[in-house]
Amino acid sequence: MASWVASVREGLARAGDHEPRFIGARDARRCVSLADAVALVRDGVLWEGTGRVAVPEARRLLLRLSLPGGDPGLAAMAKCCVVPELGVAGYRFVGSIGGEDPVRYVHIVSLEQRRLLATIDEHLTYLLRIAALAVVAAAHTVPVARPTVGMVGAGRLARAVLEGLIEAGAVGKIVVASRQPASRDGLVRTLRDRGFEHAYTARDVRDAAAQADFLVTATTASAPILSSGWVKPGATVYGLGAAAELPEDLLVRAERGPVRLVVSNWRECAERADIRRLIAAGRLGNADVDAELWEIIAGTKPAREHAGEIVCLRAPGSVALDVLLGAWVCARQAMLL
Ligand SMILES: NC(=O)c1ccc[n+]([C@@H]2O[C@H](COP(=O)([O-])OP(=O)(O)OC[C@H]3O[C@@H](n4cnc5c(N)ncnc54)[C@H](OP(=O)(O)O)[C@@H]3O)[C@@H](O)[C@H]2O)c1
């Protein structure tokens, strides 16, 4: 049993003795450290991969609506899963206007009592989950202990991931590329002001890619922002953006060179716009995937077979990770009652 399970179960049982709670974003963030989140996310990836979290066949419900006058549009996304070992179901709901997300909640429900235990505002914990997954991904796919991290993008995710890698001691040097100088300069300044001296702006994406052992893309770009030929041999490319920011020749087996395609979870990835489009065109399928991340964590498959191979990792978040984090927050808050 994972080390945190007993205490989370105890906290969830305590939560069941009280009225359902609303837990605000700051309170939620306060009760989970990066180290906690890394352990939860690592186990969550393993649990999901080995069937210890049940997720519906249709993994998410996506609703879109145009506002009168065109953009910005309205979108809503719902997901759910069951975690039998914790005795909970989790329902996640994100509501966005023009790409912003004023509504971002996870609801934790007791399976035994058939009632809500807590509703958690995820606005800070989802960024922690993303940072923790990046720490786990780096630990298991980057062959250098303190790698040079190339970050393409300088927004919310980029900052959360870089701060997480710094806190985890998993980065030697950072180079940031983005569209606008003000964004990347601002991010580098923030990291330096917080005490990390080895942060620099890259000349461009190519410069960042050439230096990076761990190249992370966290942009809103809807077309590829790099070329596979720019990536340093032996590096890991980690695609976080929702759209088609990675070049197709890092993904499609017939078109790629010495690249291993690793996904967090094929079923989850197969629903993402970039991958879905390639599947529909008959250019990508499950057979193109060399490993799922849980197999590398479990030690059943290697990240790479040869030192010079590039690992391309596509790892969108999953409801399982958000619900495990939510269950942790719910349990911790209940122990304070
Ligand atoms: N994997 C996950 O679990 C997960 C979860 C939530 C969101 N996402 C996705 O992650 C992406 C980033 O989200 P965010 O919240 O960080 O967005 P954000 O705060 O709006 O930041 C987006 C960044 O993308 C950069 N960018 C856009 N086009 C670019 C280009 N062509 N070349 C280089 N940089 C470019 C922008 O650079 P400038 O500032 O210089 O313009 C900006 O810094 C989105 O696609 C989002 O949907 C993923």
The ligand as an SDF file (V2000), in Angstrom:
LIG
                    3D

 48 52  0  0  0  0  0  0  0  0999 V2000
   -1.2620   19.4260  -19.6510 N   0  0  0  0  0  0  0  0  0  0  0  0
   -2.1870   19.8690  -18.8220 C   0  0  0  0  0  0  0  0  0  0  0  0
   -2.5220   19.2160  -17.8450 O   0  0  0  0  0  0  0  0  0  0  0  0
   -2.8080   21.2130  -19.0740 C   0  0  0  0  0  0  0  0  0  0  0  0
   -3.6620   21.7700  -18.0970 C   0  0  0  0  0  0  0  0  0  0  0  0
   -4.1800   23.0290  -18.3270 C   0  0  0  0  0  0  0  0  0  0  0  0
   -3.8810   23.6990  -19.5030 C   0  0  0  0  0  0  0  0  0  0  0  0
   -3.0770   23.1100  -20.4580 N   0  0  0  0  0  0  0  0  0  0  0  0
   -2.7130   23.7840  -21.7190 C   0  0  0  0  0  0  0  0  0  0  0  0
   -1.3950   24.3230  -21.5930 O   0  0  0  0  0  0  0  0  0  0  0  0
   -1.2390   25.4370  -22.4790 C   0  0  0  0  0  0  0  0  0  0  0  0
   -0.6400   26.6160  -21.7320 C   0  0  0  0  0  0  0  0  0  0  0  0
   -1.5370   27.0600  -20.7160 O   0  0  0  0  0  0  0  0  0  0  0  0
   -1.2260   28.3580  -19.8360 P   0  0  0  0  0  0  0  0  0  0  0  0
   -2.3190   28.4320  -18.8470 O   0  0  0  0  0  0  0  0  0  0  0  0
    0.1700   28.3540  -19.3730 O   0  0  0  0  0  0  0  0  0  0  0  0
   -1.4200   29.5110  -20.9460 O   0  0  0  0  0  0  0  0  0  0  0  0
   -0.9360   31.0330  -20.8590 P   0  0  0  0  0  0  0  0  0  0  0  0
   -0.7410   31.4520  -19.4450 O   0  0  0  0  0  0  0  0  0  0  0  0
   -1.8760   31.7970  -21.7210 O   0  0  0  0  0  0  0  0  0  0  0  0
    0.5080   31.0140  -21.5550 O   0  0  0  0  0  0  0  0  0  0  0  0
    0.6520   30.6240  -22.8980 C   0  0  0  0  0  0  0  0  0  0  0  0
    2.0770   30.8720  -23.3230 C   0  0  0  0  0  0  0  0  0  0  0  0
    2.2010   30.3610  -24.6510 O   0  0  0  0  0  0  0  0  0  0  0  0
    3.1560   31.1580  -25.3100 C   0  0  0  0  0  0  0  0  0  0  0  0
    3.0260   31.0150  -26.7490 N   0  0  0  0  0  0  0  0  0  0  0  0
    1.9050   31.0460  -27.4920 C   0  0  0  0  0  0  0  0  0  0  0  0
    2.2040   30.8630  -28.8000 N   0  0  0  0  0  0  0  0  0  0  0  0
    3.5510   30.6810  -28.8600 C   0  0  0  0  0  0  0  0  0  0  0  0
    4.4460   30.4380  -29.9120 C   0  0  0  0  0  0  0  0  0  0  0  0
    4.0330   30.3410  -31.1770 N   0  0  0  0  0  0  0  0  0  0  0  0
    5.7720   30.3050  -29.6250 N   0  0  0  0  0  0  0  0  0  0  0  0
    6.1980   30.4070  -28.3470 C   0  0  0  0  0  0  0  0  0  0  0  0
    5.3790   30.6450  -27.2890 N   0  0  0  0  0  0  0  0  0  0  0  0
    4.0660   30.7930  -27.5510 C   0  0  0  0  0  0  0  0  0  0  0  0
    2.8120   32.5630  -24.8660 C   0  0  0  0  0  0  0  0  0  0  0  0
    3.9540   33.3600  -25.0590 O   0  0  0  0  0  0  0  0  0  0  0  0
    3.9290   34.9610  -24.9330 P   0  0  0  0  0  0  0  0  0  0  0  0
    3.5130   35.2350  -23.5160 O   0  0  0  0  0  0  0  0  0  0  0  0
    5.3170   35.3440  -25.2020 O   0  0  0  0  0  0  0  0  0  0  0  0
    2.8950   35.4320  -25.8930 O   0  0  0  0  0  0  0  0  0  0  0  0
    2.4600   32.3420  -23.3790 C   0  0  0  0  0  0  0  0  0  0  0  0
    3.5690   32.5670  -22.5620 O   0  0  0  0  0  0  0  0  0  0  0  0
   -2.6290   25.6860  -23.0480 C   0  0  0  0  0  0  0  0  0  0  0  0
   -2.6990   25.0530  -24.3170 O   0  0  0  0  0  0  0  0  0  0  0  0
   -3.5550   24.9860  -22.0670 C   0  0  0  0  0  0  0  0  0  0  0  0
   -4.7620   24.5910  -22.6600 O   0  0  0  0  0  0  0  0  0  0  0  0
   -2.5380   21.8950  -20.2450 C   0  0  0  0  0  0  0  0  0  0  0  0
  1  2  1  0
  2  3  2  0
  2  4  1  0
  4  5  1  0
  4 48  2  0
  5  6  2  0
  6  7  1  0
  7  8  2  0
  8  9  1  0
  8 48  1  0
  9 10  1  0
  9 46  1  0
 10 11  1  0
 11 12  1  0
 11 44  1  0
 12 13  1  0
 13 14  1  0
 14 15  2  0
 14 16  1  0
 14 17  1  0
 17 18  1  0
 18 19  2  0
 18 20  1  0
 18 21  1  0
 21 22  1  0
 22 23  1  0
 23 24  1  0
 23 42  1  0
 24 25  1  0
 25 26  1  0
 25 36  1  0
 26 27  1  0
 26 35  1  0
 27 28  2  0
 28 29  1  0
 29 30  1  0
 29 35  2  0
 30 31  1  0
 30 32  2  0
 32 33  1  0
 33 34  2  0
 34 35  1  0
 36 37  1  0
 36 42  1  0
 37 38  1  0
 38 39  2  0
 38 40  1  0
 38 41  1  0
 42 43  1  0
 44 45  1  0
 44 46  1  0
 46 47  1  0
M  CHG  2   8   1  16  -1
M  END
$$$$
